[in-house]
Amino acid sequence: MLESCRVSCPYCGESFEATLDLSAGSQHYIEDCYICCRPILFFIEVDHTGELISIHARRDDE
């Protein structure tokens, strides 16, 4: 299941729409910012029914 979520880049501070694949369950992955192209580390938490619990976006160098 795909879901759109608005996130802020931890580098440039700009907000953009990220598309999340919730069918894979809880996960973490790196995706480049659509504005400044720097790598963002996403942490996605999904419950047992496939609903999004939380999303956190951090700098890759933290």
C-alpha distance (Angstrom), angle and dihedral (degrees) to the residues before:
residue distance angle dihedral
M1 . . .
L2 3.80 . .
E3 3.79 121.6 .
S4 3.79 131.4 -179.9
C5 3.76 119.1 -134.2
R6 3.81 131.6 178.8
V7 3.83 113.1 -125.8
S8 3.80 134.9 174.8
C9 3.78 120.4 -129.7
P10 3.82 110.2 -117.7
Y11 3.83 89.5 -145.6
C12 3.81 107.0 45.3
G13 3.82 98.8 15.2
E14 3.81 93.8 -131.1
S15 3.80 118.2 140.9
F16 3.82 121.7 -129.5
E17 3.81 141.3 164.2
A18 3.80 115.3 -96.7
T19 3.81 121.5 -166.9
L20 3.80 112.3 -138.5
D21 3.81 126.2 -160.5
L22 3.82 102.2 -144.7
S23 3.82 93.5 176.3
A24 3.82 89.0 80.9
G25 3.82 92.0 61.3
S26 3.80 123.8 -137.4
Q27 3.79 111.9 -5.9
H28 3.77 148.1 145.9
Y29 3.79 127.2 -135.4
I30 3.80 143.1 153.6
E31 3.80 122.7 -107.3
D32 3.81 127.4 171.3
C33 3.81 120.0 -115.2
Y34 3.81 110.4 -105.0
I35 3.81 90.6 -138.3
C36 3.83 107.9 40.0
C37 3.86 98.7 15.9
R38 3.83 94.0 -131.9
P39 3.84 119.0 141.0
I40 3.82 115.7 -96.5
L41 3.81 121.1 -164.6
F42 3.81 109.2 -139.0
F43 3.82 122.4 -159.6
I44 3.82 111.8 -164.9
E45 3.82 121.4 -171.1
V46 3.82 117.6 -165.3
D47 3.82 127.2 -179.4
H48 3.82 125.8 -130.8
T49 3.83 91.7 -89.1
G50 3.81 92.9 54.7
E51 3.81 96.4 -104.6
L52 3.80 119.4 140.9
I53 3.82 111.9 -108.5
S54 3.79 99.8 175.3
I55 3.77 145.6 -17.9
H56 3.80 125.2 -157.2
A57 3.77 125.7 -173.3
R58 3.81 118.6 -160.5
R59 3.76 137.8 171.7
D60 3.78 113.4 -91.6
D61 3.83 90.5 -129.2
E62 3.85 97.8 55.3
